[in-house]
Amino acid sequence: MTSHVPPDAVDVPPEHALLVVDMKEYSQIPEAKMAPARTDLDDILTTVFAQSRIEDITPLDSACKDRGDGAIFVLPARHAARLVDPFLGHLGQALERYDQTRLASAPRIRLRASVHVGPLTPPEHRGDAAVDACRLVDSDAVRHALAAAMDHGTSLAAAVSDAVFRRTVRAGRTPVLRESQFLKATARVDGKPGFEETCWLFVPGLVPAVISVYLADSGEAAPSKPLDSATQRSAEGRETNDRKAGVSQKGKASGKARLVQVGGDYITGPEQS
């Protein structure tokens, strides 16, 4: 039987790591401030890539595809672990520094991010992996995670695909981050009924128990392994403090108290003024 499939079509394209970032409420920024805000974001990302020893992003053709309010970065697959750790931690710290030093007239930069890996067809780097990475960053799960981040004074929420999580965190390729610091969830996107993927949510400085409260009513939280005893005690302490402070069940009241990570544990930090 004669095949109607071109010979090249049966070849699996080379794998790449993907990072997608999306700025919350970019369209609500006054037009005159859009370009400066985007420049600030580009500067932050350039610095964090360098901090994370990811220096070979630019040689790739079409390595960065502009989304207006964010970007899609295509990198060699070997960088998948670095995109999780230390990149996400450095990015969270960089956004916090930016928020502390920005002019009062400059808008805040609050980001959703996704990390994925998969085959992409050169030179345009097209493929399902890029589509899925964009849907992860647009998913309700990571949007709820960013709401948790903002209520606790931070500016980043990330969705790591299950494929990346298994190859990096679970495989022991992340020097600092451990599985207990991620919340397993199901990523869904409004208007995309065919998309439903397992992901792992990470918010720098927040324990999964805090993030899960924001996903509970939506049904996006997925069963995960129990927290280790130290993390569980910290989360329980946080919930007790919230009740004493009169915080509602969804934990969205004042947003002043923060959970601060110290080593592998989390403690309740002082309230911010």
Helices and strands as residue ranges (DSSP letters): G 7-10, E 15-23, G 26-28, H 31-51, E 64-66, E 70-76, G 77-79, H 80-84, H 87-101, E 111-119, H 128-138, H 140-151, E 156-161, H 162-167, G 179-181, E 183-189, E 192-202, H 208-215, G 216-218, H 229-244, E 259-262, E 265-268
